[in-house]
Amino acid sequence: MTGYAFAGGDRAIARVDVSTDGGRRWRQADLADAAGPWAWSHWRTVVGLPAGESEITARAWDSAAAVQPESAAHLWNPRGYANNAWARVRVTAT
């Protein structure tokens, strides 16, 4: 699987973690070379999934050791601005 992460400000993406078990265990993804400040960082990893439905979760860490919050509830505001909670996607493996 692949994705992109963005830190903002003058920070860079330091690492991206991926979980297939709801965040109990994490696998560190490989980061592509950074394109520079204010650029999205491409990441990729290989995960094994059992047949059926699964949820894949990703979280990013920046160069200041800040990590995305687990839930949007920690960031709630009336219009949802700056919601950068862990990304989750449901997939079906065959």
SULJO-V959224 format. One record per pair of residues at least 4 apart in sequence whose C-alpha atoms are under 6 Angstrom apart, sorted by the first residue. I is the first residue (numbers start at 0). J is the second residue. D is the distance in whole Angstrom. If there is no record, write none. Layout:
<<I | J | D> <I | J | D>>
//
This chain:
<<0 | 43 | 6> <0 | 44 | 6> <1 | 42 | 6> <1 | 43 | 4> <2 | 41 | 6> <2 | 42 | 5> <3 | 39 | 6> <3 | 40 | 5> <3 | 41 | 4> <3 | 42 | 6> <4 | 39 | 6> <4 | 40 | 5> <5 | 39 | 5> <6 | 10 | 6> <6 | 11 | 6> <6 | 12 | 6> <6 | 61 | 6> <10 | 62 | 6> <11 | 61 | 6> <11 | 62 | 5> <12 | 60 | 6> <12 | 61 | 4> <12 | 62 | 6> <13 | 60 | 6> <13 | 61 | 5> <13 | 62 | 5> <14 | 59 | 6> <14 | 60 | 5> <15 | 27 | 6> <15 | 28 | 5> <15 | 58 | 6> <15 | 59 | 4> <16 | 25 | 6> <16 | 26 | 5> <16 | 27 | 4> <16 | 28 | 6> <16 | 57 | 6> <16 | 58 | 5> <17 | 25 | 5> <17 | 26 | 5> <17 | 56 | 6> <17 | 57 | 4> <18 | 22 | 5> <18 | 24 | 6> <18 | 25 | 5> <18 | 55 | 6> <18 | 56 | 5> <19 | 55 | 5> <28 | 43 | 5> <28 | 44 | 5> <29 | 42 | 5> <29 | 43 | 5> <30 | 42 | 4> <31 | 41 | 5> <31 | 42 | 6> <33 | 40 | 6> <34 | 38 | 6> <50 | 92 | 5> <50 | 93 | 5> <51 | 91 | 5> <51 | 92 | 5> <52 | 90 | 6> <52 | 91 | 4> <53 | 89 | 6> <53 | 90 | 5> <54 | 88 | 6> <54 | 89 | 4> <55 | 87 | 6> <55 | 88 | 5> <56 | 86 | 6> <56 | 87 | 4> <57 | 85 | 6> <57 | 86 | 5> <58 | 67 | 6> <58 | 85 | 5> <59 | 66 | 6> <60 | 64 | 6> <60 | 65 | 6> <60 | 66 | 4> <61 | 65 | 5> <67 | 84 | 6> <68 | 84 | 5> <69 | 84 | 5> <69 | 85 | 5> <70 | 84 | 5> <71 | 75 | 6> <71 | 84 | 5>>
//
